[in-house]
Amino acid sequence: MDLKRLRNPFFSRQRITDPACFYGRRRELEALYGAVVTHQCRSIVGERKLGKSSLLTAIARPEQMHRFGLDPERTLFLYFDLEGMASARREEFWIELLDRLIAALSPGAPSGAHPAAPDLRAGAGRLLEAGELRFTTVRRLLRQLRDAGLDLVLALDEFEGLARNPNFEPDFYGELRSLAGELGFVYLTASKRSLYELTYHHRDTLSSPFFNIFSELPLGLMPDEEARGLLATLSGQGEGPGFCDEEIDLALELAGPHPFFLQIAGFHLYELPGRGRPRSPDAYDRAARRFTAEAEDHYRYLWSQLSPEEQAALLSPNQAGESLRKTLLTRALIRPEGRRYVPFGHAFAVFVEEQRRAGPGEPTDPTLVAPKSATDLTGKQLGNYRVIAALGQGGMAKVYKGYQPLLDRAVAIKVLAPHFATDEEFRARFQREAAAIARLRHPNIVQVYDFGVEGPIHYMVMEYIAGDTLKMRIRSAQAAGERIPPWEVLAVLRGIASALDYAHSHDIIHRDVKPANIMLRIEEGDAGGTFTPVLTDFGVAKILEGVQFTGTGMTIGTPDYMAPEQGSGGQVTARADLYSLAVILYEMLAGELPFTADTPVAVLLKHLSDTPPPLHLRVPDLPPALDQVLQRALAKKPEDRYPNGAALVQAVEQAWPAGRGGGG
C-alpha cells in the first residue's frame, strides 16, 4: 500500500460523507429540496453504485441547505441506514429515531442552537430510559417538535431492509403516514427498486396509504458536464495540480458518465506521475489496464443481473425493442449517442463485446461459468449470497468474494475445506466457532454476518474489506527502501492490541496473528490518510473450551510469527497472540523479521531458543528502551510477557515518545 493512496481524493467506494468529495447531482438536489420545502415525499430509485446514499447524505449539509433557502437550525435531517433493519423489531425503529433526534439536537449540531432543543432532547432521553416505546408516546414528542417550529426530514436509505421485514406490518406504515399527514414530516427513501416493486407481493402493505404519498426520482448516469466537472474538481482537491483536459477526456472515455466508474478511473489516473499535463501513451495504457482490472468485477456483476433477453438487448441495443431498451437506460447500462445507444463507457463496451464473441454457450464471464470442479464455487448461490470470485485459500478454508442482493453489498465468504465436510467433530466445531465469532463486535475485528450449510458446504459470511494487507504494506516499504512511519506503526499496534484484548475477554484466541491477516481499511472521505487495521481470519481461532485438533495433520499458526509454546505443541493462551503481535511490531520497526531460516522448522527452533537481534542495532535512531519492551514482549515463557495488549501499547508509547508525536 503506497501512502499516496491514502491522500487520493478519488478513493470513494462507499457512501461519501466528506463534502469535499461530493460533486454534481444538481437536478436531483433541487428536486429533493423542493420536496422538503413543500412537505412532499420522494423516493430515489437507482441501480447500485450510482450514489443514492451519498445524495441522501449531501442534502443534510448546512452549506448546501443555505443555498436552497433552508434554515439548518429549523430543519432536522435524520439519516437512517436501514440495511440493519432486515430483521429488527418495530420498537427498534423508534429507538433509532430517538437516538438520531438526540444527536441532531445536541450542542454543536446546527439544530442544537434552537431554543427548544434542550427540552426536546431531554424528552427524547426520558422516552429511551423508560423503554417499551409505543408510537403514541413518540408521536407526542414529535408533535412538540413541530409546535416548536422545527421541520423533520427522515432520509431512509437501503429501504429494502425495512420493506421486506415481516415485523413491520401494514399498521406500522400507517403510523408513518400519519406523521406526514398530521405533522408535515417528509420522507426521502433510497432503494434499488421502486417502492411498488418492493411491496407488490404484500397486498396489505401495498394498500397502505404510506406508499401513495411518494413521487419517484430516478437516479441514472450523470450529465456529461457534471461528469467532467467531477473529475476536474476532485482532482484539484489533492496535492499538486488537477487533471488536464487530456486526462479528463481519457477518464470519460474509459468510464463514461457513471459516477462509480469515474471514481475508479480518476483514482488510477491520479496515481500516475506528472499529473496535470499530458503523458505518454504508455502511461495512459498503464492507467487504463489498472482501471479495467478493477472495473471488470463490477461489469461481471452487472451482466449477471440481466435476464437472457436483457443480455441480448445489451449486445444490440439499437435493434432491441423499446421496452428492453428502456430497461437498459433505467439501469444506467446504456446512454444515447446521437441517434444511437451505446454502453455507458468504452471499457464496458469492450466487456460487452467479449460476451458477444463468446457466444451463448461459451461466456467469458467467470461468474456465469459452471464450476470447474466440486471445490470451485464461482457463480454458485449459497443461501442469500452469490459467489463472485475466489480471493484466497488456506489449509482449512477457501475465501470468496460474494454479493448479497437483498442488502446490495459485497461480502467475503469463507468455505470449509472439502476434506473436513465429512468430519462431524470438525463440522460441529466450525459452526460453534462461527457462532462465537459472529457475536464479536469490535471496530478492529472483521464482522461476521452469517453462517450456514448448503449440503456438504459449510460457510461463514463476513464483511468484505477492500484494501491492502499489512503484509503488502511491509513489502512495499521494503521494496522502496523505506521505513513505515511511526504513526502507522502505532495505529496498527493500538488497533490490533485492542482487538486481541477484546477477543481474549470473550475466551477466543486467534492463533494465527500475522500481517497477512491484518487488513488496512481506508476511512472513506478522509483526506488525512487515516486507516483502520482490521484483524481477519478468525476461522482458525480456537474456543478455549473447544475440542482439540486430532488426526488432521494441521499446524495452526505461521512459523515466522509463532510463539515458542505454540510451535512446541504446548498449551496456547492469550499471550501467544501477543507474542505474534510483538513479532509484527519488530518487523514494522526493523523492516525485517527477528528470526529467519531456510526451513519453517528452523524458524520455530529459533523462536524456541534464540534471542532476537537488538532492534537499535538494525535501526540506530530508535531508542534502546524499545529493545527492553520487545525483549519482554518476545520472552520465551508466556508468564514473562506483558499481560495484555493494552500493557504492551503503553510500554511502547512510554519507550518511544517520538513515535507518539509522529517523529522517527
N, C-alpha and C positions, 0 to 999 in steps of 0.2 A: 504494500500500500504506500504509494507516494503521498507525502504530506500535501502536495499541491491539490490533491483530490479533496482534501478537507476544506479548501477555500474555493472550490469550483462553484460558482453561483447557479449552475445548471443541475446540481445534484438534488433534484426534487422528484422523488419517485412516489411519494405518498401525498397526503393532504398537505397543501402549502399553508403554513402558518406565519411565515415571515412576510410582512407586507412588501419588502423589497424584492421578493421572488415571485410575486403575483403580478401579471400584466394582462391587459385586454379584457374581453368579455363585456365591453361597454353596453351593447344592446341588452344583454341578459341582466346586467346590473340595473339598468334603467327600468326594465320590466319588473324586477323584484322590488326595487324601491318604490315604484309606482303602486305595486300591490300593498306594500306596507302602509303607504300614505292613505290609501283608500280602504284599508282594512279588508283586503281580498286575500284569498289563499291561493298559492301557486304550487304546482308540482313539477319539479325539474326532472326530466326523463332523458337519459342518455346512456350510451354504452360505457363499459369500464374504461378508465384512464382518460376520460375527456375533461375531467376537472370539476365534477359535481360537488365533491366535498370541499375543494378549495374555494369554489364560488360561494358556498354557504358560509365559509369562514370569512371571506373577504367582505361580505356585506355588513359584518358586525364591527368593522374597524371605524373608530370615531372620525378619522380624517376623511374616510370615504362617505360616511353618513353626512358630514357637513356639506360635502359637495352636492349632495342630493336634497338638501334642505331639511334634514332630520336633526333633532337635538339629542346627542348621546346621553344627556342627563335624564331625558324623559322617555327614551326608547330602550328597552331591555331586549337584547338578542340572546337567547339561551340555546346553545348548540348541543344537540344530542347525537351521539354516535350509537345508533340502535343495533349495531352489529351484535352486541352482547345481550340483546333483549329477546333472542330467539326462543328462550325457554324461561324467561323471567315471569314472576307473578305480577299481577296488576298493581299491587301496592308499591312494588319496586319502582314502577314508573313515576309515581308521585314522590317517592323518596328522592329519585334522581332530579325531579323538577325542583324540589325544595332546596336540595344541595346547590344546584346551579343558581337558583334565585338568591341564596345567601351570598354566593360568590359575586354575583352581579351587583349586589347592594353593599358590598364591603367597602371600607375606606380604601381609596386608591383606584377603584373602578369608576368609570365615568358616571354611572347612575348612583354611586355611593355618595355623591355630593348632594343628592336630592334631600330636601328637608325631612321627608317621610321615611328615608332609607333606614335609619336606626330602628324605628318601631317595627317596620315591616320585616327587617332582618331578625329581630328578636322574636317576632311572632312565628316566623318560619322555623326558628330554632326550637321553640316550645312544641310545635307540632311534631318535629322529629323526635324530640325527647319523649313525648307521650306515647309514640308508637301506635300501631293499629290504625294507620291512616285510612280515612274514608274520603270519598270525593266531596261530600258536603262540607267537611272541615277545610279541605284545601280550597274549595271554591270561595268560602267565606274570606279566606286570606287574600285570594286573588281579586275579589271584589274590592277589598280595601286598597289594593294596589291600583286598580282602575280609578277608584274615587280620589286617590291622591294625585291623579293626573299622569300616571305612568302607562305607557303602552308596552304590551308584551308580545314578542315575536318568538315562536318556537321553531327552530331550524332542525328538522327531523331527518338526519342523514341515515343512509342504509335502511330505508323504510321497510325493505323486505323483512328485516328482523322482527318488526312489530306486526306487520300484516299477516305473517304466517304463524304467529304464535297462538295456539289454541286457547291460551289463558286469557287472551284479550277478545272477549265476546262482543256481540253487537252493541250491547248496552254501554260498554266502555267507549266505543266510538260515538255513541250518543252523548256521553258526558263531554267528550272533546268538542263535539259540535255545539253543545250549549255554551261552552266558554267563548267560542267565536261569535255566536248569536247574541248572547246576553252581555258579554263583556268586551266584545270587539277585538279579541285576541286574534293574531294572524299565525297561520301555519304555513311553513315552507318545507316541502318534503323533497328528498332526492332519492331516486331509485333507477335501476337499470330498465325496468319495465313499467308501463303505465299503471296507475292505481287500479284501473279496471281489470287489466290482465292479472294483477296480483290477487284480486279478490273475486274473480268471476266464478270460481268453483265453490265459494262460500256465499250462497244466495242470501242468507240472512245478513251477512256482513255487507254485501254489496248494496242491499236495500237501505242500509243506514244512511241518513241524510248527511253524515260527515263527508262521504266521498263525493257528494254532489256539489260541494262548495268550492271545489278546486277547478282552476283552469290550468291546462298543461303548457309547460315551457320546454320545448325540445332543445337539447344541447347537442350540437354537432361539431363539425370542423370549424376552425377559426377562419374569419375572413383573411384574405391574403395580406392586407395591410397590417392587420393585428399580428399575424404570424411573423411578418418581417420586423415589426416593432418589438415583439417579444425577444427576438434574437439580438437586436441592436441594444435594447435597454438592459437586459440581463447581462450581456457580455461586458457592458460598461460598468457593472456593479463591482467587479472583482479588481484584482491588482493588474495594473498595466492598461493598455488600450483596449477598446471594444473591437468587435468584429468589423472588418472592412466589407464593402459591398460584395466582393468575390466570395468571401466566407459565408455571408448570409445567403447568397444565391446557391451555394453548394448545399447548405443545410436544408434549404427549402426544396431543392431538387430531391435530396435523399428522403426527407421525412414528409414533405407536403405540409399542409396547414393543420396537421394533427398535433395537439399540444403535448401529448406524452412523447411522441417520437421526435418532436422538435427539441424537447429537453435532452433526449439521448444524443441527438446529432450535435446540439450545442455543447454538451458535455465533452464529447470526444474532440471536437474542433478546438475547444478551449484549452485542451491539454497539449496541443501542438506548439512547439517553439515558434516564436516570431509572430505572435498574434497581432492582428490589426493591419497586416499588409499581405499582399498576395504571396503564396508559397508555391513550391514546385509541384508538378503533378504527382510525384511520388509521395509527397507529404499528404496531399489530399486523398490519394488512394489508401494510404495507411489509416486515415481517419474514417474513410468510407468502410473499410474492412472491419474496423472495430465497431462501428455503428451497426453494420449488418449482423455481426456475430451476436450482439446483444439484442437486436430487434427481432431476429428470426424466431426466437422462442415465443414472443408475443404474436408474431404472424401465424405461427402454427396454432396457437390457441384460437385466434380469430377465425381461421379456416375451419377448425374442428367444431366450432359452434354453429356452422351453417348446415342446413339440410342439403341433400344431393341436388335439389332443384336450385337452391340459392348458390351453391358452388358453381353449377353450370352457368348461372346468370352472371356471376363474378368473372368467369372466364371470358364471357362475351356480353358485357353489359349493354352494348348498343343494339344487340339483337334480342335482348330479353324483353319479356312483357312488362307493361307499365307497373303492375303490382310488385313484381320481383325487383325491378329497378328502384322503386320507391323504398322497398325494404333495405336495399343496399345503401341508399342515400341516408336513410334514417339511422342505420348502424355505422355511418361515417366511414364506409369502406370504399366508396367511390365519390368523385366530385365532377362537376361539369367542366369541360374544357372546350370552349367554343360550342359547337353543336354536338359534341361527343361527350361520352362519360368514360372516365379513366380511373384506375385505382388511385387512392389518395396521395401516394408518393412513389417515386421511381423505384426505390428498394422494394416496396411492397408489390409493385407491378412485376418486378423480376421474380419475386417469390411466386406470384400467381402464375406467371408464365411457366415456371418449373413444374407446377401442378398440372398444367396443360400437357407438357411434354411427357410427363409420367404416365398419363392416360388413366382411365378409370380403374384399371386393375393393378397399377403399379405406382401408388402415391409416393412422392418423395418426402412427404411429411411424416417424420418418425412417430408422431402421436397417433397416426392412423394405421401404421403397420402392425400386423398381428405379431405378438411376441415371438421372438426367435427361439425361445426355449421356455421351459416351465418357470425359470427364475427371472425372466425378463418381463416386467410388469408394465412397461411403457405402453400407454394407450388404454390400459385397463381401468375399470371403475372399482374402487374399494369403498364400499359404503357410500357416503356422500361426497367422495373425493375422486377426482380424475387424476391418474398418474401421467405426468407430462414428460419427465426426463430423469435419467439417473444422475445423481450428484456424487456418489462415492460408495465405497464398500469396505467393510471390515470383516473380521472373522466371525462376528456374531450377527451382523445385520447389514442390509443394504439400504441406502438412503436415496429417496427420490424427491424431486420437486413435484408438487401436486397442485391442484386447484380445487377450491370449494365454491361451486357456483352459487349456492344459496347466499353466502356472505361475500361473494365476489372478492376472494382473497387467495393469494398464493400460500401454500403450506409446505412443510417438509414432512415426508412420510418415511418412517423407519420400519423396515420389514424384517422380521426374524429370519435368519438363515434357514434354508430348506431342511438341512440335516438335523435341525432341532425340532422340526414340526411334529415329529412322532414321539419326542421325549416328553412324556406327561409331566415329569417333575420340572423340567426346564420351562415348558409352556406355562405351567402354573406360576412359576417364578417370574416369567416375563410379564404376565398380566398383573401380578402383585407389584412389581417394580413400576409398571406404567401407572397404576392407580396411585402409588405413593408419590411419584414424581409429578403427576398431574395436580396434586394438592399443593405443590410448592408455588409460592407467589413472591418473586423477588426480581427487581429490575436487572440483576446481573446473572439470572438463570433463564435459559431458554424455556419458554412457556409451552407445556404440553396441553393441547386442546382436547384430545380424544384418543381412544384406542379401541381396537375391535378385532374380530375374527371373521375371515371370509374363507370357509372351507379349511384348507391346510395353512392358509396365510394368516399370520398374526402381525399386527402393525400398530404403531403409535403415530399420532399426528401432532406435529409441533409447529410453532411459528416459523415462518421462513425469513431468514435474515440475509439480505443481500449485502455483500461486503467482503472484505478480506479477512483472513485469519491472522492471528498474531504470528504464526509461523511464516506467512507470506511477508508480513511487515519486517520481521527479523531478517529474512533472507534478502529483501530489497535493500535494507540498510547495509548488510554485509557486502552485497554486490557493488554498492556505491561507495564503499569505504567510509561510511558514516556511522555515527552512534545514534541510538534512539534518544530523543530529547528527554530531559528529566521529567517534564510534565506528563509525557506519555507513559514513562515507566511507572510513575506514581499512580496515574489513572488506572492502569492495568492492575497494579498491586492492590490498590484500595478496593476496586470493584470485585476482583476475584476473591480476595480475602473475605469481603463481606458476604459474597455468595456461599463460600465454603462454611463460614460460621453459621449461616442460616440453615444450610443443608444438614450440617452436623447436629444442630439443635433439634432437627427432625429425625435423627438417627439414620441418616443416609450418608454413606461415604462414596465419593466419586470413583476413586481407584485408578483413574487414568487422566489426571490433570496434566495437560501439555499444551504447547502453543497451537497445535492443530485443532484443539477443542475449544479455543477461545476466539469467538467472532468479534470483530470491531465494527459495531453498528454505528454508522454515521447518523448524527442527530439532524433530522430534516430541518431545513430553513435556518440553520445556524451558520453564520458567516465566520465565526471564530475558530472553526476547525475542531470542535469537540466531538468525542465519540464515547460510546458506552461499551465496555468489554462485557461480553455475554458468554458464560460458560455453557457449553453444549455437551451432548453425548452422555447423558446420564443413563443411557441404556445399559451400560456396563457397571452401573453402580450396584453396590450390594447392600441390601437392607440388613441391619445388624442381626435381626432375628431370623433372617432367611436361611435356607438350607445351603450347605457347602457345595461347591462345584465338584462333581465326581465324574471321572471317566470321559471328560470332554477333551483332554489334552490341551486345554487352552491356558494361556498365561494372561491374566487380566492386568493391563498396565503396559507402559512403554519403557524399556530398559534405560534410556537416556535420562528419564525423569523419575525413576522408581526408587522408593525408599528402601533402605537395606533390609528391613524386616519383611517387606513385600517381596523383594527379589529372592529371599532365602526361604520363602514359604511360611514365615511366621505369622503371628496374629497381626492383623491390619486394623489400625484405629484411625481416628480423625487426623492424628498427627502425621500419618503417611501422606495425606493430601497436602498438608502444609509443607512437608519436605519437598514435594513436587513443585509447589509454588515457589519455594526458595531457589530451586534449580532454575526455574524460569526467570526469576529476578536476577540471578547471577548471569544468565545468558543475555538478558536485555542490557545489563550494565557492561559486561565484558565483550559482548559481540560473539561469544563462543561458549560452549558448554564447559562445565567444570571437569567432566570426565569424558574422554573419547578413547575408543579402541577399535580393533579390526572386527571384532565379533560382538554380538549382544551379550554373550556370556561374560566376555572380558570386561565389558562396561559394568555389568552387575557386580563383578568381583571388585572393581574399583570403588563402587558405591559402598561395598561392604567393608573395605579395608583402607582405602587411600584418603588422604586429606586434600581438599580442594586447593588448587594453586591460589595464593593470596591475590585478592582482587586488585589491590592497589599496585601490584607489580605488572599486571596486564594493562591497567588504566591508571597511570600515575596521578592524574588530577582528582581522582576520587579519594575521599578521606579514609584513612586507615580504620576509623571507627566502624565503617561499613563491613570491614573484614570480620570484626568481632560479632556483628549482628549475623552475618552469614555463617560464621563458624558455629554459632548456637543453632541457627535455623537448619543447618545441614548436619547436625550431630547424629552419630550413628545410633544412639539409643533414643527412642521416642520421648522418654521422660526428660531428656536433657534439652529438648527443643522448646520453642515458645508454645504456650498452652492453647492459643487460638490465633486466628488471623489478625484480629484487632491488635493484639500484643506485638505481632510481627510488624504491622504497619507503623505502630507508634515507635518501635525501636528504629526502624529505617528513617523515619522523619526526624527523630532526635539526632541520629548519627549523620544525617545529610541535610543540614539546613539549606544549603544552596539548591537542593532538589525541590524543596517546598516553594522556594522563591522563583523557580524557573531557570536558575542558573545551572552551570555544569559542575 
